[in-house]
Amino acid sequence: MKKDDINIIVDQNTSDTTKEKRDVGYLFSLMMKQRKTEQDEAYLATLKEKKLLSVEEAADLFGIGRTKIRELSSGDNCPFVLWIGGHRKIKREEFEKYISDQFSI
């Protein structure tokens, strides 16, 4: 039995109200995914404008894990980290240059 056969059997045994609820639920989930995508794009656009990023923001923007960013920025002479008290900030432009010059991290 193929997937299409199963859908036909399910549709035959499902009331119109149930079908409408299922369709509305599906459309709602699509709308929520679209909304989340738009929010993610707006968030990343905001990060691209910031000069200093937290480790979490840098991880989100560059797609690199937080642990790896902390590891890369732990050196004493790290060119892209700025310590503000005990807080580590990533200089976005310098980190972009660093990443573009690397073959592997």
HELIX and SHEET records of a PDB file:
HELIX    1   1 LYS A    3  GLN A   12  1                                  10    
HELIX    2   2 ASP A   16  GLU A   49  1                                  34    
HELIX    3   3 VAL A   55  PHE A   62  1                                   8    
HELIX    4   4 ARG A   66  LEU A   72  1                                   7    
HELIX    5   5 ARG A   92  ASP A  101  1                                  10    
SHEET    1   A 3 LEU A  52  LEU A  53  0                                        
SHEET    2   A 3 HIS A  87  LYS A  91 -1                                        
SHEET    3   A 3 VAL A  81  ILE A  84 -1                                        
END                                                                             
